[in-house]
């Protein structure tokens, strides 16, 4: 007599797994439809994002350069000094920060470069996520920034060490735009940071992109990016991202 309930519970479990998988894919599909279409996102080659960064130390102008497949460079101006807090040329991570007492470009450690490679990945993580070995699961609904959201957890392999990286995405139940991303990293020592996305605008080629990204830790804003201009598919020379030849050895 006990076998039938167990079979029913097993069938129900698998039915729920299929339902959640379909729901996650449906939400991802609607998200791309509302931000310009997945094909436009796949075909995008570069982004130049200009604006102001607000931190506890003040507000500073900055520019972010991104290019497919995984090139990234951030440039800031603080007290008349140009700083490159992070850059990645596809292989090497580096920085320039005169306020450390050394104005020469410095390579990041292998561990820092590996972490930056993940952050520098140009393609949206939900594009062809299954073919890339990522797993998306529907986690129900919840509130983010006062907005009712669908919640999707995305897990992806970190590398040859087998360690995985996961992030939780909150999609507005009305328009399927991303409202918040929750994740942790080495810099936060395992604590979750919440990145709130808002002020979506058409930025070129029909792509809708948030012009405000507010990173919060334990409810407090630690870094807010207010974009004033976003250029899609602007020509960028690979040399923009390369580690300068007159650099010094790796950061210790």
C-alpha positions as CSV (number, residue, x, y, z in Angstrom):
1,X,0.0,0.0,0.0
2,X,2.9,2.4,0.6
3,X,4.3,2.0,-3.0
4,X,1.6,4.0,-4.7
5,X,2.0,7.2,-2.5
6,X,5.7,7.0,-3.1
7,X,5.3,6.6,-6.8
8,X,2.9,9.5,-6.8
9,X,5.3,11.7,-4.8
10,X,8.1,10.8,-7.2
11,X,6.0,11.7,-10.3
12,X,4.9,14.9,-8.6
13,X,8.6,15.8,-7.9
14,X,9.6,15.3,-11.5
15,X,6.5,17.1,-12.8
16,X,7.5,20.1,-10.6
17,X,11.1,20.0,-11.9
18,X,9.8,20.1,-15.5
19,X,7.4,23.0,-14.6
20,X,10.1,25.0,-13.0
21,X,12.6,24.5,-15.9
22,X,9.9,25.6,-18.4
23,X,9.0,28.6,-16.3
24,X,12.7,29.7,-16.1
25,X,13.1,29.4,-19.8
26,X,9.8,31.3,-20.4
27,X,10.9,34.2,-18.2
28,X,14.3,34.3,-19.9
29,X,12.6,34.4,-23.3
30,X,10.3,37.2,-22.3
31,X,13.2,39.1,-20.7
32,X,15.1,39.1,-24.0
33,X,12.0,40.0,-26.0
34,X,11.6,43.1,-23.8
35,X,15.2,44.3,-23.9
36,X,15.6,44.2,-27.7
37,X,15.6,40.6,-28.7
38,X,18.2,37.8,-28.1
39,X,19.7,38.1,-31.7
40,X,20.6,41.7,-31.1
41,X,22.3,40.9,-27.9
42,X,24.1,38.0,-29.5
43,X,25.4,40.3,-32.3
44,X,26.5,43.1,-30.0
45,X,30.3,43.5,-30.1
46,X,31.1,46.4,-27.8
47,X,29.8,48.8,-25.2
48,X,31.1,52.1,-24.0
49,X,29.4,53.3,-20.8
50,X,30.1,56.8,-19.5
51,X,28.8,58.4,-16.3
52,X,29.5,59.1,-12.6
53,X,30.4,56.6,-9.9
54,X,29.1,57.5,-6.4
55,X,31.0,56.0,-3.4
56,X,31.5,56.9,0.2
57,X,34.6,58.9,-0.9
58,X,32.6,61.0,-3.3
59,X,31.4,61.2,-6.9
60,X,33.8,60.6,-9.8
61,X,33.5,60.5,-13.6
62,X,34.2,57.2,-15.1
63,X,34.1,55.2,-18.4
64,X,33.7,51.5,-18.9
65,X,34.8,49.8,-22.1
66,X,33.7,46.3,-22.9
67,X,34.4,44.3,-26.0
68,X,33.6,40.7,-27.0
69,X,34.5,38.1,-26.0
70,X,35.9,39.1,-22.6
71,X,37.8,42.4,-22.8
72,X,37.1,45.0,-20.1
73,X,38.5,48.3,-18.9
74,X,37.4,50.8,-16.3
75,X,38.8,54.3,-16.2
76,X,38.2,56.9,-13.5
77,X,39.3,60.4,-12.7
78,X,40.0,61.2,-9.1
79,X,41.4,64.6,-8.1
80,X,42.8,65.1,-11.6
81,X,44.5,61.6,-11.6
82,X,43.5,59.0,-14.1
83,X,43.0,55.6,-12.5
84,X,42.5,52.2,-14.1
85,X,41.1,50.2,-11.2
86,X,40.5,47.1,-13.4
87,X,41.4,46.1,-16.9
88,X,41.4,42.7,-18.6
89,X,42.7,42.0,-22.2
90,X,41.3,38.5,-22.5
91,X,44.4,37.0,-20.8
92,X,45.9,39.4,-18.3
93,X,44.3,41.5,-15.6
94,X,46.0,44.8,-14.7
95,X,45.5,48.1,-13.0
96,X,47.0,51.6,-12.6
97,X,46.5,53.4,-9.3
98,X,48.8,56.3,-8.5
99,X,47.3,56.6,-5.0
100,X,49.0,53.4,-4.0
101,X,52.3,55.2,-4.4
102,X,53.1,53.6,-7.7
103,X,51.9,55.1,-10.9
104,X,53.1,52.3,-13.2
105,X,50.7,49.7,-14.6
106,X,50.7,46.5,-12.4
107,X,49.6,43.0,-13.4
108,X,47.1,41.3,-11.1
109,X,47.8,38.0,-9.6
110,X,46.6,34.8,-11.4
111,X,43.8,34.4,-8.9
112,X,42.7,38.1,-9.4
113,X,42.9,37.7,-13.2
114,X,40.8,34.5,-13.1
115,X,38.1,36.3,-11.1
116,X,38.2,39.3,-13.4
117,X,37.8,37.0,-16.4
118,X,34.4,36.0,-15.2
119,X,33.4,39.6,-14.5
120,X,34.6,40.6,-17.9
121,X,32.5,38.1,-19.8
122,X,30.8,40.2,-22.4
123,X,27.8,38.0,-23.4
124,X,24.7,38.0,-21.2
125,X,24.9,34.9,-19.0
126,X,21.4,33.8,-20.1
127,X,22.3,33.6,-23.8
128,X,22.6,29.9,-24.8
129,X,23.1,29.2,-21.1
130,X,22.5,25.4,-21.4
131,X,25.1,25.0,-24.2
132,X,27.6,26.8,-22.0
133,X,27.1,24.4,-19.2
134,X,25.0,26.7,-17.0
135,X,22.0,25.6,-15.0
136,X,19.0,27.9,-14.5
137,X,16.3,27.1,-12.0
138,X,13.0,28.9,-11.1
139,X,13.0,29.8,-7.4
140,X,9.4,31.2,-7.2
141,X,8.6,34.9,-6.6
142,X,9.8,37.5,-4.2
143,X,10.2,41.2,-3.6
144,X,13.2,43.3,-4.8
145,X,13.2,47.1,-4.5
146,X,9.5,47.0,-3.6
147,X,8.7,45.2,-6.9
148,X,7.1,41.8,-7.2
149,X,9.6,39.5,-9.1
150,X,10.2,36.1,-10.6
151,X,13.4,34.6,-9.1
152,X,15.9,32.6,-11.2
153,X,19.1,31.1,-9.9
154,X,21.9,30.6,-12.4
155,X,24.8,28.3,-11.6
156,X,27.8,28.1,-13.9
157,X,31.2,26.3,-13.6
158,X,34.0,28.5,-12.5
159,X,36.8,26.6,-14.1
160,X,39.0,23.5,-14.0
161,X,38.9,23.4,-10.2
162,X,35.3,22.4,-10.5
163,X,34.1,25.2,-8.2
164,X,30.7,26.7,-9.3
165,X,29.5,30.3,-9.3
166,X,25.9,31.1,-8.6
167,X,23.9,34.3,-8.8
168,X,20.2,35.0,-8.2
169,X,18.3,37.2,-10.7
170,X,15.0,39.0,-9.9
171,X,12.8,39.8,-12.9
172,X,9.8,42.2,-12.7
173,X,6.6,40.1,-13.0
174,X,5.0,42.8,-15.1
175,X,7.7,43.6,-17.8
176,X,10.3,40.9,-17.1
177,X,13.1,43.4,-16.8
178,X,15.9,42.5,-14.3
179,X,15.4,44.5,-11.1
180,X,18.2,43.0,-8.9
181,X,21.0,40.5,-9.0
182,X,22.2,38.9,-5.8
183,X,25.7,37.3,-5.7
184,X,28.8,37.0,-3.5
185,X,32.5,37.2,-4.4
186,X,35.9,37.1,-2.8
187,X,35.9,40.9,-2.1
188,X,32.7,40.6,0.0
189,X,34.1,37.5,1.8
190,X,31.0,35.4,1.0
191,X,28.5,38.0,1.9
192,X,25.8,38.6,-0.7
193,X,25.9,41.9,-2.6
194,X,22.7,43.1,-4.3
195,X,22.9,45.0,-7.6
196,X,19.8,47.0,-8.3
197,X,19.1,47.9,-11.9
198,X,16.8,50.7,-12.9
199,X,16.1,53.5,-15.4
200,X,16.0,51.3,-18.5
201,X,16.5,53.2,-21.8
202,X,17.0,52.4,-25.4
203,X,20.8,52.7,-25.8
204,X,21.2,51.9,-29.5
205,X,20.3,49.1,-31.9
206,X,17.0,48.7,-30.1
207,X,18.7,47.4,-26.9
208,X,17.2,48.4,-23.5
209,X,19.9,48.8,-20.9
210,X,19.7,50.1,-17.3
211,X,21.3,53.5,-16.8
212,X,21.5,53.1,-13.0
213,X,23.3,50.2,-11.2
214,X,23.4,50.4,-7.4
215,X,25.5,47.8,-5.6
216,X,24.5,47.4,-2.0
217,X,25.9,45.4,0.9
218,X,23.7,44.7,4.0
219,X,21.3,47.4,2.7
220,X,23.9,50.1,2.3
221,X,25.0,51.4,-1.1
222,X,28.7,50.9,-1.6
223,X,28.9,51.8,-5.3
224,X,26.3,53.5,-7.6
225,X,26.8,53.9,-11.3
226,X,24.8,56.6,-13.0
227,X,25.3,56.4,-16.7
228,X,24.9,59.5,-18.8
229,X,25.7,57.9,-22.2
230,X,25.9,54.3,-23.5
231,X,27.3,53.7,-27.0
232,X,26.6,50.3,-28.6
233,X,29.1,48.8,-31.1
234,X,31.5,51.7,-31.1
235,X,34.8,50.8,-32.8
236,X,37.4,49.8,-30.1
237,X,41.0,48.8,-30.8
238,X,42.2,45.8,-28.9
239,X,45.2,47.8,-27.8
240,X,42.9,49.8,-25.6
241,X,42.7,46.8,-23.3
242,X,46.3,45.5,-23.5
243,X,48.6,45.6,-20.6
244,X,51.1,48.4,-21.2
245,X,54.6,47.3,-22.3
246,X,56.4,49.4,-19.6
247,X,54.7,47.7,-16.7
248,X,56.2,46.2,-13.6
249,X,55.8,42.7,-12.2
250,X,52.6,41.3,-10.7
251,X,50.8,42.7,-7.6
252,X,51.9,40.8,-4.5
